[in-house]
Protein backbone atom coordinates (compact mmCIF):
# COMPACT_ATOMS: atom_id res chain seq x y z
CA UNK A 1 0.00 0.00 0.00
CA UNK A 2 1.64 3.27 -1.11
CA UNK A 3 1.58 6.55 0.78
CA UNK A 4 -0.66 8.01 -1.94
CA UNK A 5 -3.24 5.25 -1.49
CA UNK A 6 -3.17 5.67 2.28
CA UNK A 7 -3.83 9.40 2.01
CA UNK A 8 -6.51 8.91 -0.65
CA UNK A 9 -8.33 6.26 1.40
CA UNK A 10 -8.30 8.45 4.51
CA UNK A 11 -9.59 11.48 2.61
CA UNK A 12 -12.45 9.40 1.22
CA UNK A 13 -13.23 8.16 4.73
CA UNK A 14 -13.28 11.67 6.14
CA UNK A 15 -15.59 12.90 3.39
CA UNK A 16 -17.99 10.04 4.06
CA UNK A 17 -18.20 10.87 7.79
CA UNK A 18 -18.09 14.66 7.61
CA UNK A 19 -21.83 15.16 8.03
CA UNK A 20 -22.39 12.68 10.83
CA UNK A 21 -22.96 13.41 14.50
CA UNK A 22 -20.21 13.24 17.08
CA UNK A 23 -19.04 9.62 17.49
CA UNK A 24 -19.58 9.50 21.28
CA UNK A 25 -19.88 11.56 24.45
CA UNK A 26 -16.47 11.00 26.09
CA UNK A 27 -14.15 13.98 26.38
CA UNK A 28 -11.96 15.12 23.49
CA UNK A 29 -8.97 12.85 22.70
CA UNK A 30 -9.74 10.35 25.50
CA UNK A 31 -9.70 7.45 23.03
CA UNK A 32 -6.04 7.88 22.16
CA UNK A 33 -4.93 6.98 18.65
CA UNK A 34 -4.21 3.59 17.03
CA UNK A 35 -1.07 1.53 17.65
CA UNK A 36 0.71 -0.45 14.95
CA UNK A 37 -0.97 -3.54 16.52
CA UNK A 38 -4.47 -2.08 16.04
CA UNK A 39 -5.44 -1.32 19.65
CA UNK A 40 -6.02 2.10 21.20
CA UNK A 41 -2.93 3.81 22.56
CA UNK A 42 0.02 5.64 21.06
CA UNK A 43 1.89 4.47 17.99
CA UNK A 44 3.94 1.71 19.66
CA UNK A 45 2.34 1.13 23.07
CA UNK A 46 -1.26 0.17 23.96
CA UNK A 47 -2.90 2.32 26.62
CA UNK A 48 -5.64 1.46 29.10
CA UNK A 49 -7.96 3.72 27.12
CA UNK A 50 -10.51 2.11 24.83
CA UNK A 51 -10.82 3.29 21.24
CA UNK A 52 -13.19 5.99 20.05
CA UNK A 53 -15.49 8.09 22.22
CA UNK A 54 -18.17 5.63 23.35
CA UNK A 55 -19.35 6.07 26.95
CA UNK A 56 -20.89 3.37 29.16
CA UNK A 57 -24.19 3.56 27.24
CA UNK A 58 -22.79 3.82 23.72
CA UNK A 59 -20.79 1.93 21.11
CA UNK A 60 -18.32 3.16 18.52
CA UNK A 61 -14.88 2.54 17.13
CA UNK A 62 -12.14 3.60 14.75
CA UNK A 63 -10.61 2.98 11.35
CA UNK A 64 -6.91 3.73 10.89
CA UNK A 65 -4.20 3.62 8.24
CA UNK A 66 -0.54 4.01 9.19
CA UNK A 67 2.85 3.95 7.52
CA UNK A 68 6.38 3.75 8.93
CA UNK A 69 9.49 4.18 6.80
CA UNK A 70 12.92 3.38 8.24
CA UNK A 71 16.30 3.19 6.56
CA UNK A 72 15.79 -0.33 5.15
CA UNK A 73 12.13 -1.20 5.78
CA UNK A 74 8.64 0.19 5.31
CA UNK A 75 5.57 -0.90 7.27
CA UNK A 76 1.92 -0.37 6.29
CA UNK A 77 -0.84 -0.99 8.82
CA UNK A 78 -4.60 -1.08 8.30
CA UNK A 79 -6.67 -1.46 11.47
CA UNK A 80 -10.22 -1.26 12.79
CA UNK A 81 -11.63 -1.38 16.31
CA UNK A 82 -15.01 -1.60 18.03
CA UNK A 83 -15.79 -0.22 21.49
CA UNK A 84 -18.80 -1.58 23.38
CA UNK A 85 -19.98 0.70 26.22
CA UNK A 86 -16.44 1.76 27.11
CA UNK A 87 -15.98 -1.68 28.62
CA UNK A 88 -14.72 -3.93 25.82
CA UNK A 89 -12.59 -3.11 22.78
CA UNK A 90 -12.22 -5.54 19.86
CA UNK A 91 -9.65 -4.82 17.16
CA UNK A 92 -8.21 -6.27 13.97
CA UNK A 93 -5.10 -5.25 12.06
CA UNK A 94 -3.05 -6.21 9.02
CA UNK A 95 0.66 -5.34 8.92
CA UNK A 96 2.66 -5.47 5.68
CA UNK A 97 6.43 -5.08 5.96
CA UNK A 98 8.54 -4.50 2.84
CA UNK A 99 12.04 -5.90 3.33
CA UNK A 100 13.93 -5.61 0.06
CA UNK A 101 17.18 -4.74 1.88
CA UNK A 102 16.92 -7.80 4.13
CA UNK A 103 16.22 -10.14 1.23
CA UNK A 104 19.22 -8.72 -0.63
CA UNK A 105 21.41 -9.24 2.45
CA UNK A 106 20.20 -12.82 3.02
CA UNK A 107 19.60 -14.24 -0.44
CA UNK A 108 23.14 -15.60 -0.95
CA UNK A 109 23.02 -17.51 2.32
CA UNK A 110 19.35 -18.55 2.39
CA UNK A 111 18.14 -18.38 -1.22
CA UNK A 112 15.19 -16.15 -0.27
CA UNK A 113 12.93 -14.46 -2.80
CA UNK A 114 10.18 -13.26 -0.47
CA UNK A 115 10.16 -9.46 -0.31
CA UNK A 116 7.25 -8.87 2.12
CA UNK A 117 6.09 -10.05 5.52
CA UNK A 118 2.39 -9.94 6.38
CA UNK A 119 0.83 -10.39 9.79
CA UNK A 120 -2.79 -10.44 10.97
CA UNK A 121 -3.62 -9.33 14.51
CA UNK A 122 -6.87 -9.89 16.42
CA UNK A 123 -7.08 -8.06 19.73
CA UNK A 124 -9.37 -7.64 22.73
CA UNK A 125 -9.09 -5.21 25.63
CA UNK A 126 -11.25 -5.20 28.77
CA UNK A 127 -11.49 -2.17 31.04
CA UNK A 128 -11.10 -3.61 34.54
CA UNK A 129 -11.66 -0.60 36.75
CA UNK A 130 -11.03 3.08 37.21
CA UNK A 131 -11.34 6.22 35.12
CA UNK A 132 -8.65 8.10 33.22
CA UNK A 133 -9.70 11.50 34.55
CA UNK A 134 -11.16 11.08 38.01
CA UNK A 135 -9.85 7.89 39.64
CA UNK A 136 -6.74 8.46 41.81
CA UNK A 137 -4.97 5.47 40.21
CA UNK A 138 -6.35 6.07 36.74
CA UNK A 139 -7.83 3.48 34.39
CA UNK A 140 -6.68 -0.15 34.21
CA UNK A 141 -7.26 -2.54 31.31
CA UNK A 142 -6.29 -6.11 30.42
CA UNK A 143 -5.64 -6.92 26.79
CA UNK A 144 -4.53 -9.66 24.45
CA UNK A 145 -3.32 -9.71 20.86
CA UNK A 146 -3.28 -12.92 18.85
CA UNK A 147 -0.85 -12.59 15.96
CA UNK A 148 -0.50 -14.81 12.91
CA UNK A 149 2.41 -14.41 10.53
CA UNK A 150 1.12 -15.21 7.04
CA UNK A 151 4.55 -15.24 5.35
CA UNK A 152 6.80 -17.46 7.46
CA UNK A 153 9.65 -18.20 5.04
CA UNK A 154 12.03 -15.48 6.26
CA UNK A 155 11.22 -15.84 10.00
CA UNK A 156 11.71 -19.61 9.81
CA UNK A 157 15.00 -19.18 7.94
CA UNK A 158 16.45 -17.00 10.72
CA UNK A 159 15.36 -19.33 13.53
CA UNK A 160 11.80 -18.44 14.61
CA UNK A 161 9.91 -21.38 16.16
CA UNK A 162 6.27 -20.55 15.33
CA UNK A 163 4.23 -18.51 12.88
CA UNK A 164 1.69 -17.39 15.50
CA UNK A 165 1.51 -16.37 19.13
CA UNK A 166 -0.47 -14.38 21.69
CA UNK A 167 0.63 -11.35 23.69
CA UNK A 168 -1.13 -10.55 26.99
CA UNK A 169 -0.75 -7.11 28.56
CA UNK A 170 -1.90 -5.01 31.51
CA UNK A 171 -2.07 -1.23 31.07
CA UNK A 172 -2.69 1.66 33.45
CA UNK A 173 -3.34 5.21 32.22
CA UNK A 174 -3.82 8.44 34.17
CA UNK A 175 -4.44 12.05 33.12
CA UNK A 176 -2.93 14.60 35.53
CA UNK A 177 -4.62 18.00 35.35
CA UNK A 178 -2.39 21.09 35.02
CA UNK A 179 0.67 19.01 35.85
CA UNK A 180 3.31 20.72 33.66
CA UNK A 181 3.15 24.47 32.95
CA UNK A 182 -0.60 24.30 33.55
CA UNK A 183 -0.90 21.66 30.83
CA UNK A 184 -2.53 18.24 31.28
CA UNK A 185 -0.15 15.27 31.33
CA UNK A 186 -1.07 11.74 30.22
CA UNK A 187 0.95 8.87 31.69
CA UNK A 188 0.72 5.20 30.74
CA UNK A 189 2.51 2.05 31.87
CA UNK A 190 2.10 -1.37 30.23
CA UNK A 191 3.47 -4.80 31.12
CA UNK A 192 3.38 -7.29 28.24
CA UNK A 193 3.93 -11.07 28.27
CA UNK A 194 5.28 -11.96 24.82
CA UNK A 195 7.59 -14.18 22.81
CA UNK A 196 7.17 -12.22 19.57
CA UNK A 197 10.21 -11.34 17.44
CA UNK A 198 10.00 -7.74 16.20
CA UNK A 199 6.36 -7.60 17.28
CA UNK A 200 5.66 -10.93 15.56
CA UNK A 201 6.73 -9.89 12.06
CA UNK A 202 9.75 -12.19 12.42
CA UNK A 203 7.76 -14.99 14.03
CA UNK A 204 7.60 -16.19 17.64
CA UNK A 205 10.22 -17.77 19.86
CA UNK A 206 13.68 -18.84 18.81
CA UNK A 207 16.79 -20.81 19.65
CA UNK A 208 17.64 -18.54 22.63
CA UNK A 209 14.18 -18.56 24.17
CA UNK A 210 10.74 -19.95 23.34
CA UNK A 211 8.83 -18.84 26.44
CA UNK A 212 6.79 -15.75 27.21
CA UNK A 213 8.76 -13.01 28.96
CA UNK A 214 7.53 -9.88 30.73
CA UNK A 215 8.39 -6.67 28.89
CA UNK A 216 7.91 -3.08 30.12
CA UNK A 217 6.35 -0.34 28.01
CA UNK A 218 5.63 3.31 28.81
CA UNK A 219 4.18 6.48 27.31
CA UNK A 220 3.97 10.12 28.35
CA UNK A 221 2.07 12.83 26.51
CA UNK A 222 1.63 16.53 27.22
CA UNK A 223 -1.50 18.29 25.96
CA UNK A 224 -0.44 21.65 24.53
CA UNK A 225 -4.16 22.28 24.19
CA UNK A 226 -7.08 19.96 23.61
CA UNK A 227 -6.14 19.49 19.93
CA UNK A 228 -2.38 18.93 20.21
CA UNK A 229 -0.52 16.24 22.15
CA UNK A 230 3.26 15.83 22.17
CA UNK A 231 5.06 12.96 23.86
CA UNK A 232 7.29 9.93 23.79
CA UNK A 233 7.00 6.15 24.05
CA UNK A 234 9.26 3.25 24.95
CA UNK A 235 8.70 -0.47 24.25
CA UNK A 236 11.01 -3.17 25.61
CA UNK A 237 11.58 -6.21 23.39
CA UNK A 238 12.54 -9.87 24.00
CA UNK A 239 15.73 -11.27 22.46
CA UNK A 240 14.90 -14.77 21.21
CA UNK A 241 17.12 -15.23 18.14
CA UNK A 242 20.86 -15.87 17.95
CA UNK A 243 20.74 -14.70 14.32
CA UNK A 244 20.46 -11.03 15.40
CA UNK A 245 20.07 -9.17 18.67
CA UNK A 246 16.71 -7.46 19.10
CA UNK A 247 16.67 -3.94 20.49
CA UNK A 248 14.00 -1.86 22.21
CA UNK A 249 11.79 0.62 20.34
CA UNK A 250 11.08 4.26 21.17
CA UNK A 251 9.50 7.27 19.48
CA UNK A 252 8.78 10.98 19.77
CA UNK A 253 5.26 11.79 18.58
CA UNK A 254 2.95 14.68 17.82
CA UNK A 255 -0.80 14.03 17.62
CA UNK A 256 -3.36 16.45 16.21
CA UNK A 257 -7.04 15.96 16.99
CA UNK A 258 -8.89 18.71 15.09
CA UNK A 259 -12.23 16.96 15.33
CA UNK A 260 -13.78 14.03 17.19
CA UNK A 261 -13.89 12.13 13.92
CA UNK A 262 -10.22 12.64 13.02
CA UNK A 263 -6.78 12.17 14.57
CA UNK A 264 -3.45 12.57 12.80
CA UNK A 265 -0.22 11.32 14.38
CA UNK A 266 3.34 11.93 13.21
CA UNK A 267 6.41 10.49 14.92
CA UNK A 268 10.13 9.95 14.70
CA UNK A 269 10.76 6.28 15.48
CA UNK A 270 13.92 4.42 16.49
CA UNK A 271 13.61 0.64 16.06
CA UNK A 272 17.28 -0.18 16.66
CA UNK A 273 18.84 -3.02 14.66
CA UNK A 274 16.42 -5.36 12.85
CA UNK A 275 17.61 -8.74 11.54
CA UNK A 276 21.19 -7.54 11.26
CA UNK A 277 20.40 -4.25 9.52
CA UNK A 278 21.56 -1.47 11.82
CA UNK A 279 20.06 1.81 13.05
CA UNK A 280 16.51 1.55 11.74
CA UNK A 281 15.17 5.05 12.27
CA UNK A 282 12.52 6.92 10.36
CA UNK A 283 9.19 8.67 10.10
CA UNK A 284 5.75 7.39 11.08
CA UNK A 285 2.36 8.84 10.14
CA UNK A 286 -1.11 7.60 11.06
CA UNK A 287 -4.60 8.82 10.15
CA UNK A 288 -7.55 7.70 12.25
CA UNK A 289 -11.28 8.22 11.84
CA UNK A 290 -13.71 7.61 14.73
CA UNK A 291 -17.35 6.59 14.36
MOHU-V728796 format. One record per pair of residues at least 24 apart in sequence whose C-alpha atoms are under 8 Angstrom apart, sorted by the first residue. I is the first residue (numbers start at 0). GAP is how many residues later the second one is. D is the distance in whole Angstrom. If there is no record, write none. Layout:
{{I;GAP;D} {I;GAP;D}}
This chain:
{{0;75;7} {2;64;7} {5;59;6} {5;60;8} {9;55;7} {9;277;7} {9;278;8} {9;279;8} {12;276;7} {13;247;8} {13;248;8} {13;275;7} {16;244;8} {16;274;8} {17;243;8} {21;238;6} {21;239;7} {21;269;8} {22;29;7} {22;30;6} {22;31;7} {22;37;7} {22;237;7} {22;238;7} {22;267;6} {22;268;5} {23;28;7} {23;29;4} {23;30;5} {23;31;7} {23;34;7} {23;35;8} {23;36;7} {23;267;8} {24;28;6} {24;29;6} {24;30;6} {25;27;5} {25;28;6} {25;29;6} {26;26;7} {27;25;8} {27;198;7} {27;232;7} {28;197;7} {28;198;8} {28;228;7} {28;231;7} {32;230;7} {32;232;8} {32;255;7} {33;30;7} {33;45;8} {33;252;8} {33;254;7} {35;30;7} {35;41;6} {35;59;8} {36;42;8} {36;56;6} {36;58;8} {36;84;7} {36;108;8} {37;40;8} {37;41;5} {37;42;7} {37;43;7} {37;53;6} {37;54;6} {37;55;5} {37;83;7} {37;85;7} {38;42;7} {38;51;8} {38;52;6} {38;84;7} {41;177;8} {41;191;8} {43;189;7} {43;190;8} {43;191;7} {43;205;8} {43;206;8} {43;207;8} {44;145;8} {44;172;7} {44;173;7} {44;174;7} {44;188;7} {44;189;7} {44;190;7} {45;125;7} {45;144;7} {46;124;6} {46;125;7} {46;126;6} {46;141;6} {46;142;8} {46;143;7} {47;79;7} {47;91;6} {47;92;5} {47;93;5} {47;94;8} {47;122;8} {47;123;5} {47;124;5} {47;125;5} {47;140;8} {48;78;8} {48;83;8} {48;90;7} {48;92;8} {48;124;7} {49;33;7} {49;36;6} {49;37;8} {49;38;7} {49;39;6} {49;75;8} {49;77;8} {50;30;7} {50;31;7} {50;32;6} {50;38;7} {51;31;7} {51;238;6} {51;239;7} {52;207;8} {52;237;8} {53;29;7} {53;30;7} {53;31;6} {53;32;6} {54;30;5} {54;31;5} {55;28;8} {55;29;4} {55;30;5} {55;31;7} {56;28;5} {56;29;8} {57;26;7} {57;27;5} {57;28;7} {58;24;5} {58;25;5} {58;26;5} {58;27;7} {59;24;7} {59;230;7} {59;231;5} {60;229;6} {60;230;5} {61;226;7} {61;227;6} {61;228;4} {61;229;6} {62;225;6} {62;226;5} {62;227;7} {63;222;7} {63;223;6} {63;224;4} {63;225;6} {64;221;6} {64;222;6} {64;223;7} {65;218;7} {65;219;6} {65;220;4} {65;221;6} {66;217;6} {66;218;6} {66;219;6} {67;214;7} {67;215;6} {67;216;4} {67;217;7} {68;212;8} {68;213;5} {68;214;6} {68;215;7} {69;210;5} {69;211;5} {69;212;4} {69;213;7} {70;208;8} {70;209;5} {70;210;6} {70;211;7} {71;27;7} {71;28;8} {71;29;6} {71;30;8} {71;205;7} {71;208;7} {72;24;7} {72;25;6} {72;26;5} {72;27;7} {72;28;7} {72;207;8} {73;24;5} {73;25;7} {85;41;7} {86;39;6} {86;40;5} {86;41;8} {87;36;7} {87;37;6} {87;38;5} {87;39;6} {88;35;6} {88;36;5} {88;37;6} {89;32;8} {89;33;6} {89;34;5} {89;35;7} {90;30;8} {90;31;6} {90;32;5} {90;33;6} {91;28;7} {91;29;6} {91;30;5} {91;31;6} {92;27;6} {92;28;5} {92;29;7} {93;24;7} {93;25;6} {93;26;5} {93;27;6} {94;24;5} {94;25;6} {96;104;8} {101;173;7} {101;175;7} {109;47;7} {111;41;8} {111;42;7} {113;39;7} {113;40;7} {115;35;8} {116;32;8} {116;33;7} {116;34;5} {116;35;8} {116;84;7} {117;31;6} {117;32;5} {117;33;6} {117;83;7} {118;28;7} {118;29;6} {118;30;4} {118;31;6} {118;32;8} {118;81;8} {118;82;6} {119;27;6} {119;28;5} {119;29;7} {119;30;7} {120;24;6} {120;25;6} {120;26;5} {120;27;7} {121;24;5} {121;25;7} {130;43;8} {131;41;6} {131;42;5} {131;43;6} {132;41;7} {132;42;5} {132;43;8} {136;37;7} {137;34;7} {137;35;5} {137;36;4} {137;37;7} {138;33;6} {138;34;5} {138;35;6} {139;30;7} {139;31;6} {139;32;4} {139;33;7} {140;29;6} {140;30;5} {140;31;7} {141;26;8} {141;27;6} {141;28;5} {141;29;6} {142;25;6} {142;26;5} {142;27;6} {142;28;8} {143;24;4} {143;25;6} {146;53;7} {147;52;8} {148;51;7} {148;52;6} {148;53;8} {148;54;6} {151;50;8} {151;51;7} {153;48;7} {154;46;8} {154;47;5} {154;48;5} {155;47;7} {157;83;8} {157;85;6} {158;47;6} {158;48;6} {158;82;6} {158;83;8} {158;84;7} {159;37;8} {159;42;7} {159;43;5} {159;44;6} {159;45;6} {159;46;5} {159;47;7} {159;81;7} {160;42;7} {160;43;6} {160;44;5} {160;45;5} {160;46;8} {160;49;7} {161;41;6} {161;42;5} {161;43;7} {162;40;5} {162;41;6} {163;36;8} {163;39;7} {163;40;6} {164;30;7} {164;31;7} {164;35;8} {164;39;6} {165;28;7} {166;25;7} {166;26;6} {166;27;5} {166;28;8} {166;29;8} {167;24;6} {167;25;5} {167;26;7} {168;24;6} {179;42;8} {182;39;7} {182;40;6} {182;41;6} {182;42;7} {183;38;6} {183;39;5} {183;40;8} {184;35;7} {184;36;6} {184;37;5} {184;38;6} {185;33;8} {185;34;6} {185;35;5} {185;36;6} {185;37;8} {186;31;8} {186;32;6} {186;33;5} {186;34;7} {187;30;6} {187;31;5} {187;32;6} {188;27;8} {188;28;6} {188;29;5} {188;30;7} {189;26;6} {189;27;5} {189;28;6} {190;24;6} {190;25;5} {190;26;6} {191;24;6} {191;25;8} {193;44;8} {194;43;7} {194;45;8} {195;42;7} {196;40;8} {196;41;7} {196;42;7} {196;43;7} {196;44;8} {196;49;8} {197;39;8} {197;48;7} {197;76;8} {204;35;6} {204;36;8} {205;34;5} {205;35;5} {205;36;8} {206;33;7} {206;34;6} {206;35;7} {207;31;8} {207;32;5} {207;33;6} {207;34;6} {208;30;8} {208;31;5} {208;32;7} {209;30;7} {212;25;7} {225;31;8} {226;28;8} {226;29;6} {226;30;5} {226;31;6} {227;26;7} {227;27;6} {227;28;5} {227;29;6} {228;25;6} {228;26;5} {228;27;7} {229;24;5} {229;25;6} {242;32;7} {242;33;8} {243;30;7} {243;31;5} {243;32;5} {244;28;7} {244;29;8} {244;30;8} {244;31;8} {245;26;8} {245;27;7} {245;28;7} {245;29;8} {246;24;7} {246;25;5} {246;26;6} {246;27;8} {247;24;7} {259;30;7} {260;27;8} {260;28;5} {260;29;5} {260;30;7} {261;25;7} {261;26;6} {261;27;5} {261;28;6} {262;24;6} {262;25;5} {262;26;7} {263;24;6}}
